[in-house]
């Protein structure tokens, strides 16, 4: 279920002061202003004002005046209408409710409002509503048509909870594992340019790549191995051996059914045999088929692709390898960042629980 945060203008001054302090603390930890605004449910410009004021004059300089017009004034949609629209957006695809769009874009939501309430709102106004409701644009997540909802439900409600209980009984640690590859010219960020012009990204034009296989826990522990070339059974066995050298307890490793992983019908016999010979130290558990979004390491992979070349594109594969190693070593000493990957709605089931 998607949570809708209350409008910050309705909060008490005590709550706002707590938000200001948490925003500054998060900024010091390295979170972006956009991330902080999304997490706290305030405007990004507000977070920027807080950070700028703190940099100039410390806590005493923080702006405490309230800005903006009274909540709800001048709005076309009623609260009930807004709640109904959000329920449709959260639970249905556009096609499922008769809107000829692939994703919920501003145009699709405008068409939905027109169909539901016979109101013709400007695209910009629709965008303001979406922002106010807590929606931000994201790249779409691919979900395979072959994904079995019953299998996913069983994993979330039965298989994984039972695995947690067994891990506690056996004093084992649960890790999630996946691979990522970064190209020498990989840089997914956007840049500003004049209207009608596109920013220029100077690239080598090469095809060099560096890959990494990682394992993380919901307690913030991380282990990785970087390599060039394809992930095969030999590389994966090297990673598993390193993982056991760096951990003390038995490892329950959750991963997909890639052949090199040694799980499933077509898994590598060499990996399966090695794991069987070390059953007292390691066990491989396959995720439901076609469910990469249920693996927290996917969000580490996204972070890696976004940040590895953020400071500049490498000149060759050796420099790219250094970029990947540097970033992953940084993550290994940043448990809070690792834990944050488990905050995504699709993997909150795997987050650490407190008693």
URMOCOR-V822860 format. One record per residue. RES is the residue in one small letter. SS is DSSP state (2 for helix, 1 for strand, 0 for the rest). PHI is phi in degrees with one decimal (NA if undefined). NEAR is the number of other ideal C-beta (glycine too) atoms within 12 Angstrom. Layout:
# URMOCOR-V822860
res->RES ss->SS phi->PHI near->NEAR
res->RES ss->SS phi->PHI near->NEAR
This chain:
# URMOCOR-V822860
res->x ss->0 phi->NA near->9
res->x ss->0 phi->-82.7 near->17
res->x ss->0 phi->-89.4 near->14
res->x ss->0 phi->-106.2 near->20
res->x ss->0 phi->-77.5 near->22
res->x ss->0 phi->-67.3 near->19
res->x ss->0 phi->-59.7 near->26
res->x ss->2 phi->-60.1 near->30
res->x ss->2 phi->-71.1 near->24
res->x ss->2 phi->-93.3 near->17
res->x ss->0 phi->-82.6 near->21
res->x ss->0 phi->-73.2 near->13
res->x ss->2 phi->-64.4 near->16
res->x ss->2 phi->-62.5 near->11
res->x ss->2 phi->-67.3 near->20
res->x ss->2 phi->-61.5 near->28
res->x ss->2 phi->-64.5 near->18
res->x ss->2 phi->-65.1 near->17
res->x ss->2 phi->-64.2 near->30
res->x ss->2 phi->-60.0 near->31
res->x ss->2 phi->-65.2 near->21
res->x ss->2 phi->-67.9 near->23
res->x ss->2 phi->-64.2 near->38
res->x ss->2 phi->-65.5 near->29
res->x ss->2 phi->-64.0 near->21
res->x ss->2 phi->-64.0 near->28
res->x ss->2 phi->-64.6 near->26
res->x ss->2 phi->-67.2 near->15
res->x ss->0 phi->-79.0 near->19
res->x ss->0 phi->106.8 near->18
res->x ss->0 phi->-72.5 near->25
res->x ss->0 phi->-76.1 near->22
res->x ss->2 phi->-62.4 near->25
res->x ss->2 phi->-64.4 near->21
res->x ss->2 phi->-63.0 near->23
res->x ss->2 phi->-61.7 near->31
res->x ss->2 phi->-61.7 near->30
res->x ss->2 phi->-64.4 near->25
res->x ss->2 phi->-69.6 near->26
res->x ss->2 phi->-84.7 near->32
res->x ss->0 phi->76.9 near->29
res->x ss->0 phi->-123.1 near->38
res->x ss->0 phi->-73.7 near->27
res->x ss->2 phi->-61.5 near->23
res->x ss->2 phi->-61.9 near->19
res->x ss->2 phi->-64.0 near->31
res->x ss->2 phi->-60.7 near->33
res->x ss->2 phi->-63.0 near->22
res->x ss->2 phi->-62.5 near->25
res->x ss->2 phi->-60.8 near->37
res->x ss->2 phi->-65.3 near->29
res->x ss->2 phi->-65.0 near->19
res->x ss->2 phi->-64.8 near->22
res->x ss->2 phi->-63.8 near->23
res->x ss->2 phi->-64.7 near->16
res->x ss->2 phi->-77.4 near->14
res->x ss->2 phi->-142.3 near->12
res->x ss->0 phi->74.7 near->12
res->x ss->2 phi->-61.5 near->17
res->x ss->2 phi->-64.6 near->10
res->x ss->2 phi->-90.2 near->17
res->x ss->0 phi->-63.0 near->26
res->x ss->0 phi->-71.8 near->23
res->x ss->0 phi->-119.5 near->18
res->x ss->0 phi->-78.3 near->12
res->x ss->0 phi->-88.4 near->18
res->x ss->0 phi->-124.8 near->15
res->x ss->0 phi->95.9 near->18
res->x ss->0 phi->-77.9 near->11
res->x ss->0 phi->-53.8 near->12
res->x ss->0 phi->-59.4 near->16
res->x ss->0 phi->89.1 near->16
res->x ss->0 phi->-74.5 near->10
res->x ss->0 phi->75.9 near->11
res->x ss->0 phi->-91.3 near->20
res->x ss->0 phi->-79.2 near->23
res->x ss->0 phi->-84.9 near->28
res->x ss->0 phi->-78.6 near->15
res->x ss->2 phi->-61.3 near->18
res->x ss->2 phi->-66.3 near->12
res->x ss->2 phi->-64.0 near->22
res->x ss->2 phi->-61.8 near->31
res->x ss->2 phi->-64.4 near->15
res->x ss->2 phi->-64.6 near->21
res->x ss->2 phi->-64.4 near->38
res->x ss->2 phi->-64.0 near->29
res->x ss->2 phi->-62.6 near->19
res->x ss->2 phi->-66.8 near->28
res->x ss->2 phi->-64.5 near->33
res->x ss->2 phi->-69.9 near->20
res->x ss->2 phi->-107.9 near->14
res->x ss->0 phi->-128.7 near->19
res->x ss->0 phi->-86.2 near->20
res->x ss->0 phi->-56.4 near->24
res->x ss->2 phi->-63.0 near->15
res->x ss->2 phi->-65.8 near->16
res->x ss->2 phi->-109.6 near->24
res->x ss->0 phi->85.9 near->16
res->x ss->0 phi->-100.9 near->26
res->x ss->0 phi->-80.5 near->16
res->x ss->0 phi->-141.5 near->23
res->x ss->0 phi->-80.8 near->14
res->x ss->0 phi->-126.6 near->21
res->x ss->0 phi->-79.4 near->35
res->x ss->0 phi->-97.5 near->23
res->x ss->2 phi->-59.8 near->27
res->x ss->2 phi->-64.1 near->23
res->x ss->2 phi->-65.2 near->31
res->x ss->2 phi->-69.2 near->38
res->x ss->2 phi->-59.9 near->31
res->x ss->2 phi->-65.1 near->28
res->x ss->2 phi->-65.4 near->38
res->x ss->2 phi->-62.2 near->34
res->x ss->2 phi->-62.7 near->21
res->x ss->2 phi->-71.3 near->20
res->x ss->2 phi->-77.5 near->25
res->x ss->2 phi->-129.6 near->21
res->x ss->0 phi->55.8 near->12
res->x ss->0 phi->-115.7 near->23
res->x ss->0 phi->-107.6 near->14
res->x ss->0 phi->-98.0 near->27
res->x ss->0 phi->-63.2 near->17
res->x ss->2 phi->-56.4 near->19
res->x ss->2 phi->-63.2 near->13
res->x ss->2 phi->-65.1 near->21
res->x ss->2 phi->-61.0 near->31
res->x ss->2 phi->-61.4 near->22
res->x ss->2 phi->-66.1 near->22
res->x ss->2 phi->-61.0 near->29
res->x ss->2 phi->-60.6 near->31
res->x ss->2 phi->-64.2 near->23
res->x ss->2 phi->-65.1 near->29
res->x ss->0 phi->-79.8 near->32
res->x ss->0 phi->98.2 near->25
res->x ss->0 phi->-97.0 near->27
res->x ss->0 phi->-132.2 near->20
res->x ss->0 phi->-71.7 near->16
res->x ss->0 phi->-137.0 near->14
res->x ss->0 phi->-66.2 near->12
res->x ss->0 phi->-67.4 near->14
res->x ss->0 phi->-91.2 near->18
res->x ss->0 phi->-78.6 near->15
res->x ss->0 phi->-132.5 near->17
res->x ss->0 phi->-67.5 near->17
res->x ss->0 phi->-63.4 near->9
res->x ss->0 phi->-80.4 near->13
res->x ss->0 phi->-62.0 near->21
res->x ss->0 phi->-97.0 near->17
res->x ss->2 phi->-57.7 near->18
res->x ss->2 phi->-66.3 near->14
res->x ss->2 phi->-66.4 near->21
res->x ss->2 phi->-64.5 near->26
res->x ss->2 phi->-61.5 near->17
res->x ss->2 phi->-63.3 near->17
res->x ss->2 phi->-62.3 near->30
res->x ss->2 phi->-72.2 near->26
res->x ss->2 phi->-96.6 near->15
res->x ss->2 phi->-125.0 near->17
res->x ss->2 phi->-61.9 near->25
res->x ss->2 phi->-67.7 near->32
res->x ss->2 phi->-56.2 near->18
res->x ss->2 phi->-65.9 near->18
res->x ss->2 phi->-65.6 near->29
res->x ss->2 phi->-62.9 near->25
res->x ss->2 phi->-63.3 near->16
res->x ss->2 phi->-67.5 near->18
res->x ss->2 phi->-61.5 near->27
res->x ss->2 phi->-65.2 near->18
res->x ss->2 phi->-66.7 near->12
res->x ss->2 phi->-92.0 near->20
res->x ss->0 phi->54.0 near->14
res->x ss->0 phi->-102.6 near->27
res->x ss->1 phi->-113.2 near->33
res->x ss->1 phi->-96.8 near->40
res->x ss->1 phi->-125.1 near->43
res->x ss->1 phi->-113.9 near->44
res->x ss->1 phi->-130.7 near->44
res->x ss->1 phi->-166.4 near->40
res->x ss->1 phi->-117.2 near->36
res->x ss->1 phi->-147.8 near->36
res->x ss->1 phi->-126.0 near->26
res->x ss->1 phi->-124.5 near->39
res->x ss->1 phi->-85.7 near->28
res->x ss->0 phi->-64.3 near->29
res->x ss->0 phi->-104.1 near->24
res->x ss->0 phi->-73.2 near->30
res->x ss->0 phi->-161.5 near->27
res->x ss->0 phi->-80.3 near->19
res->x ss->0 phi->-70.0 near->18
res->x ss->0 phi->-108.6 near->12
res->x ss->0 phi->-134.7 near->14
res->x ss->0 phi->-82.5 near->10
res->x ss->0 phi->-155.1 near->11
res->x ss->0 phi->-63.5 near->9
res->x ss->0 phi->-57.7 near->6
res->x ss->0 phi->87.5 near->5
res->x ss->0 phi->-116.9 near->9
res->x ss->0 phi->-115.8 near->11
res->x ss->0 phi->-64.6 near->12
res->x ss->0 phi->-105.0 near->11
res->x ss->0 phi->-115.8 near->18
res->x ss->0 phi->-77.8 near->12
res->x ss->0 phi->-125.4 near->18
res->x ss->0 phi->-80.7 near->21
res->x ss->0 phi->79.9 near->11
res->x ss->0 phi->-87.4 near->17
res->x ss->0 phi->-119.4 near->15
res->x ss->0 phi->-64.6 near->27
res->x ss->1 phi->-136.2 near->27
res->x ss->1 phi->-129.5 near->37
res->x ss->1 phi->-112.8 near->35
res->x ss->1 phi->-146.4 near->41
res->x ss->1 phi->-117.4 near->42
res->x ss->1 phi->-130.5 near->42
res->x ss->1 phi->-134.8 near->42
res->x ss->1 phi->-132.3 near->46
res->x ss->0 phi->-117.4 near->36
res->x ss->0 phi->-76.2 near->32
res->x ss->0 phi->-94.4 near->24
res->x ss->0 phi->97.2 near->25
res->x ss->0 phi->-85.8 near->28
res->x ss->1 phi->-146.0 near->38
res->x ss->1 phi->-139.8 near->34
res->x ss->1 phi->-152.4 near->37
res->x ss->1 phi->-140.5 near->32
res->x ss->1 phi->-100.1 near->35
res->x ss->1 phi->-162.9 near->29
res->x ss->0 phi->-106.9 near->23
res->x ss->0 phi->88.8 near->17
res->x ss->0 phi->-80.4 near->17
res->x ss->0 phi->-78.1 near->33
res->x ss->0 phi->-120.6 near->22
res->x ss->2 phi->-60.8 near->25
res->x ss->2 phi->-64.0 near->20
res->x ss->2 phi->-64.2 near->27
res->x ss->2 phi->-66.2 near->37
res->x ss->2 phi->-63.6 near->30
res->x ss->2 phi->-59.5 near->23
res->x ss->2 phi->-63.6 near->38
res->x ss->2 phi->-62.7 near->38
res->x ss->2 phi->-63.4 near->23
res->x ss->2 phi->-63.9 near->22
res->x ss->2 phi->-61.2 near->36
res->x ss->2 phi->-70.0 near->28
res->x ss->2 phi->-67.4 near->16
res->x ss->2 phi->-94.8 near->22
res->x ss->0 phi->-126.0 near->25
res->x ss->0 phi->-107.6 near->13
res->x ss->0 phi->-83.5 near->23
res->x ss->0 phi->-63.6 near->25
res->x ss->1 phi->-108.4 near->39
res->x ss->1 phi->-102.3 near->35
res->x ss->1 phi->-104.8 near->42
res->x ss->1 phi->-96.5 near->40
res->x ss->1 phi->-160.1 near->45
res->x ss->0 phi->-83.6 near->33
res->x ss->0 phi->-95.1 near->28
res->x ss->0 phi->-60.7 near->29
res->x ss->2 phi->-53.3 near->22
res->x ss->2 phi->-64.0 near->35
res->x ss->2 phi->-77.3 near->36
res->x ss->0 phi->76.9 near->38
res->x ss->0 phi->-118.9 near->30
res->x ss->0 phi->83.0 near->22
res->x ss->0 phi->-61.4 near->12
res->x ss->0 phi->-105.6 near->15
res->x ss->0 phi->-69.9 near->25
res->x ss->0 phi->-60.3 near->27
res->x ss->2 phi->-66.6 near->18
res->x ss->2 phi->-64.5 near->22
res->x ss->2 phi->-66.2 near->35
res->x ss->2 phi->-60.5 near->29
res->x ss->2 phi->-66.5 near->15
res->x ss->2 phi->-63.5 near->26
res->x ss->2 phi->-63.5 near->33
res->x ss->2 phi->-62.3 near->18
res->x ss->2 phi->-73.1 near->17
res->x ss->0 phi->-119.6 near->23
res->x ss->0 phi->-63.0 near->18
res->x ss->0 phi->-76.1 near->15
res->x ss->0 phi->-115.0 near->26
res->x ss->1 phi->-150.3 near->38
res->x ss->1 phi->-142.2 near->30
res->x ss->1 phi->-102.0 near->38
res->x ss->1 phi->-120.5 near->32
res->x ss->1 phi->-80.0 near->32
res->x ss->0 phi->-70.7 near->40
res->x ss->0 phi->-56.6 near->31
res->x ss->0 phi->-63.6 near->23
res->x ss->0 phi->60.4 near->22
res->x ss->0 phi->-128.9 near->34
res->x ss->2 phi->-61.2 near->30
res->x ss->2 phi->-67.2 near->30
res->x ss->2 phi->-89.4 near->36
res->x ss->0 phi->-105.5 near->40
res->x ss->0 phi->-58.9 near->43
res->x ss->2 phi->-66.3 near->41
res->x ss->2 phi->-57.8 near->32
res->x ss->2 phi->-80.2 near->35
res->x ss->2 phi->-64.4 near->43
res->x ss->2 phi->-60.8 near->34
res->x ss->2 phi->-61.3 near->25
res->x ss->2 phi->-61.9 near->34
res->x ss->2 phi->-61.4 near->42
res->x ss->2 phi->-62.6 near->28
res->x ss->2 phi->-78.5 near->22
res->x ss->2 phi->-107.5 near->28
res->x ss->0 phi->-55.9 near->42
res->x ss->0 phi->-105.6 near->30
res->x ss->0 phi->-63.1 near->22
res->x ss->0 phi->-89.8 near->14
res->x ss->0 phi->142.7 near->19
res->x ss->0 phi->-72.4 near->25
res->x ss->0 phi->-72.7 near->30
res->x ss->0 phi->-86.9 near->19
res->x ss->0 phi->-152.6 near->17
res->x ss->2 phi->-64.8 near->25
res->x ss->2 phi->-63.3 near->16
res->x ss->2 phi->-68.5 near->23
res->x ss->2 phi->-61.0 near->35
res->x ss->2 phi->-58.4 near->26
res->x ss->2 phi->-64.4 near->22
res->x ss->2 phi->-60.1 near->34
res->x ss->2 phi->-63.9 near->40
res->x ss->2 phi->-60.0 near->25
res->x ss->2 phi->-62.5 near->25
res->x ss->2 phi->-65.7 near->34
res->x ss->2 phi->-69.3 near->36
res->x ss->2 phi->-63.3 near->20
res->x ss->2 phi->-61.2 near->23
res->x ss->2 phi->-63.4 near->36
res->x ss->2 phi->-62.8 near->25
res->x ss->0 phi->-103.9 near->15
res->x ss->0 phi->-130.2 near->24
res->x ss->2 phi->-58.5 near->21
res->x ss->2 phi->-62.0 near->20
res->x ss->2 phi->-68.6 near->29
res->x ss->2 phi->-61.5 near->34
res->x ss->2 phi->-62.2 near->27
res->x ss->2 phi->-63.3 near->29
res->x ss->2 phi->-64.1 near->35
res->x ss->2 phi->-84.5 near->32
res->x ss->2 phi->-87.6 near->23
res->x ss->0 phi->-63.1 near->24
res->x ss->2 phi->-51.3 near->20
res->x ss->2 phi->-72.4 near->24
res->x ss->2 phi->-123.0 near->32
res->x ss->2 phi->-62.8 near->24
res->x ss->2 phi->-58.6 near->32
res->x ss->2 phi->-96.9 near->37
res->x ss->0 phi->-66.8 near->26
res->x ss->0 phi->-65.5 near->25
res->x ss->0 phi->-106.0 near->14
res->x ss->0 phi->-109.8 near->6
res->x ss->0 phi->-94.4 near->4
